[in-house]
Amino acid sequence: MSKTSTSTINNTDLDKRLRLFLKKAKKPLIVILGPTASGKTALSLDLAHKFKGEIISTDSRQIYKEMDIGTDAILPSQQEGIPHHLLGIAKPDKTITTAEYTELALEKIKDIYKSKHVPILVGGTGLYISSIIFSYQIPRVPPDEKLRAKLYKEAEKKGNEFVHAKLAKIDPEAAKRIHPNNLRYVVRALEINMTTGENKIDIKKKSPFNTFLIGLNWNREKLYERVNLRVDLQLKRGLLDEVKTLLKKGYKENSPAMSSLGVKEIIPYLKGKATLDECVEVLKKNTRNYAKRQMTWFRRYDKVHWLEMG
């Protein structure tokens, strides 16, 4: 991991490498990866302005509408005129599979090339990023809502580990790849197996893109401070009202969007099952743990141009 003391693309060495890359690449694809609250959005705007880029979100929660605060999605007023794609494209109760997301993202990349611009992937969902840059052929299995509801109910009553153990019995390889706390992916893997009788296999093919990966790496202590600060700012911006509105509209707690960080932790307070302080502490802890898992995923990638942020 190279040491670079900067938070923007103004670093001369990286700037030169990017320009050389874009000069040679036939199908350039810039990827900005890093944990939540690491500064990916600010860097993406810098890059987009400098290299005629358009931004494609690789955040599995920012695809949902009506939850901009909880997902910390960039608002239109903050986009500085840069085209942003795959933000707020689905209602909170709609399931978007990774296969469906990948198809949408690949179409956007084609459109961006037609405009003679550079596509920039930005976000923290490792599976989304991998599905694009490694050209995964992901099975299209429609969601089984009854089975999904049953599995979520089991997780609620008996814990995530119980559901993860089910997956380990029928698909040990998937269980190794998926953390027990990543309930959505655990349920999806079970759903595929129990619906089709086959394990979830993502076929990896040679990427059609020339990729340039930029990773944002923070000292863990400083990153956790940024995470805590972000949660505090979300509350000031109206996170409680946002979640309250989602519940009033009838979105169920086990729907895809409602299990998001920044939403599921607030629900117990709104239902009188916990104090606000308790819920905020859980949210901060869960977000810190999520950031740690993101970095574990991203460190597996080769040829990442790491920026040391602090």
N, C-alpha and C positions, 0 to 999 in steps of 0.2 A: 504494500500500500504506500504510494508515494506521498510525501509530505508537501502540502501546498497551503500556505497560510492566507486564505482568501475566501470570501463568501460570494464572489461574483465572477463572471467570465473575464474580468479584466486581467487575470493572470496571463502573462505574456506567453509562457510555454504552452499552456492549454489552448490559448487563442491560435497559436501557430499550428498546433496539431489539428485543431478543428478545421482550420482553413485548408490545410493540406488534404485532410480527409474528404472534405466537400468537393475539392477540386478533382479528386480521383474517383470518388464513389459514383457508381451508376444509379444505384437506388439507395440514397443515404437515409438513414433512420437514426436520429439522435434520441437517446434514452436517458432521462434523469431519474435516478432512483435514490432511495434513502428512506429512513424511518419517518414516521409522522412527526410534524413540528420541526423538521430539519432545515426548511428553507427552500424546498423544491420549487414552489410557486414563483418566488422572487427570481431565482436563477432562470427558470423557464422563460419568464418575460424578457430578461436580459438577452438570452439566446435568440428568442424569436425576433426581437427588434434587430439584432445584429446580423442574423443570417436568413431573413425572410422566412421565418418559421410559422407553422400553425401547430397548435397544441391539442393533443389527444389525451384525455384523462384515462389513466389506468387505475382508477380507484373504484372498487366494487360497491361502494356506498354512495359515491357522488353521482352515480347514474340515476339515483332516485330524486324525484321532485319533493318539494315541501319540507326539506330538511337541510337547508343550506348551512345553518349554524351548527347542527350536530355533526355534520360531515366536514365542516370547515371548507366548503366549496367556494371557489373564487366567484365573486358576484360580477355581473356584466359591467358595473361601474368601475371595477378594479382591473378589467382585462386589457386596458390601455390600447384598445383597437385591434388587438391580436385575436384572430379567430380561434375559438375554443370548441372542442367537439366531445360528444358523449357525456355531457353534464346534464343532469335532470331530464333524462329521456324516458323514464318509466314511473308509473305510480307506485307508491310504497308497498302495495299488495301484489305487485306483479313480479314473477320470478324471471330473472334474466340469467340463463345458464352461461357458463364460460364459453361454450361453443357459439352461442348466439352473440355474445359480446365480441368474440374474436372475428366473426364474420362482419359485424358492423365496423370494427376498427380497421380491418383490411380494406373495406370499401372506402373509408375515409382517407386512408393512406393513398389509395389510387387517385382519388379526387384531388388530393393535395399535390401529387406529382403532376397532374394535368395542369394545375395552376402554376407550375414551375416554382413551387415553394418546398420547404423542407419540413417533413413531419417530425414532431417532437413528442415522444411519449413521456408523460409526467404522472407519477402517482406511486402509491406504496403497496399495491396488490401484486405480489410476486407472481401469482399464477397467471394473471392477466398479461403481465410483461413477458413471461416465459412463453405463453401460448402464441404470442406474436413473433418474438425474435427467434424462437426455435421452431416455428411452424408446426406446432402440435396439431395432430389430427384428433380432435376430441369427439367422442361419441355423442350424437344428438339423441338424448333420451328425454322425452317429455316428463315434466314433474308429475309425481303421484301425490296429490295433495293429501289424501287420506293417510297414506303411509308416512308422509312427512310430518303431519300433525301428530301421529302416534309416537314417532321417534322424539319429537320435541317435548311431548308430554312426559315421556320416560326420562328424558334428560332433566326436566324440571323436578320430577319426583325423586329420581335416584342419582342424579348427577351426570355430568358430561362423561366422566370416566366409565360409567356403566354402558353408555351408548358406544363409546370408543372401543370398549372391550368386545362388543358385538361385532364391530368392524374387524377387529384383530382376528376373530375366529374365522370369518369368511373371506377376508382379504388382508392378510398380514402385511403385504407390501404397501398397500394404501395406508394402513394404520401407522406404519413407520414414518411415512411422509407427512402425515397430517397430525398436528398437535391436538390433544383431547379438547382443549379450550376453543379450537376452531370448529365449533359445533356445526356451522353451516356446511363446511366441506365434508365433515364426518357424515352428516346426514345425506349429503348428495352421493357420496361414495356408496353408502348402504343402499340408497334408493336405486342406483344403477344396478348393483348386484342383485338386489331382491326383485327388481322388475324384469331384468333380462336373464338372470342366472349366470351372468359373467362378471368378472372383476372389471373395475374401471382401468382401462389402459389408454394412456395418451401416447400416440405414436409420434415420435420426434423425427422431423425431416430436416433436410438442409435448408437453412434460411434463405429466402430470396432477396434479403436486404443486406446492405452494407451497414453495420451498426457501429455506433460510437457511444459507449456507455460512460456516463458521468455519475459517480456516487458521492453522496454527502456524508461524511463521517464526523461524528461529534464525540467528544469526551462524554462518557456515559452520565457523569454527574451533571454536566451542563445541559445535555439533552433532556434529562429528567426535569431540570428546572424549566426548560422551555415548554415541556409537556404540561407541567403544573400551571404555568402562566397561561397557556393557551386555554386550558379548562376554565380558569378564572375569567378570561375574556369572553368565552362562550356564554358563560352565565350572565355576564354584564350585557351581552348582545341580545339576550332573550331566549336562552336555551329552554328554560322551563315552559315558557308560553308556546314555543314551537312544538315540544313534545305533547303538551296539553292539547293543542289543536289537532295533532295527529290522532290522539285517543278519541277526541270528540267526533272526529270524522268516521270513527268506527274501524280503524285499522287494528287488526288483532296483534297481540304481543308476539306471536310466533311467525308473523309474516316476515319476509326477507328483510325489509328495511327497518322494521321495529327491533330487530336483534342487533342493530348497529351500535358500535361504540358511540356514546353521547346520547343515546336514546334509551337503551335497555336499562342503563344504570339510574336514570331519572324516574322511571315509572314507579318503583317502590315508594318514592317520596310522594308522588302525585296520588297514589292510592292509599296513603297513610300507613304504609308498612315499615317505613324507616324515616329517620330525620334527614334533612337536607345535607347536613354535614357528613353524615354516614354515606349518603349516596355520592356526594362529591369526592370523598376519599376513595370510594370504590372505582369511580370513573377515572380518577388520576392513576390509581394502581393498575387498572386494566389497560389504560393507554400506555403506561410505561412498559408493561409486559408485552403489549402488542409491538411496540417499537423494538424491543429486544428480539422478538421473533422475526420481525422484518429484516433486521440486520443479519440474523443467522441465515435467512434465505438468500439475501443479496451477496453475501460473502462467498457463495458457491459459484458465482458468475466469474468467468475469466475475462481478462483484458478490460477491467473497469478502471477508468481514470478517476482515482479517489481524490477528493478535496478534503483536507483536514480543516474542519470548521472551528474547532475550539476544544 
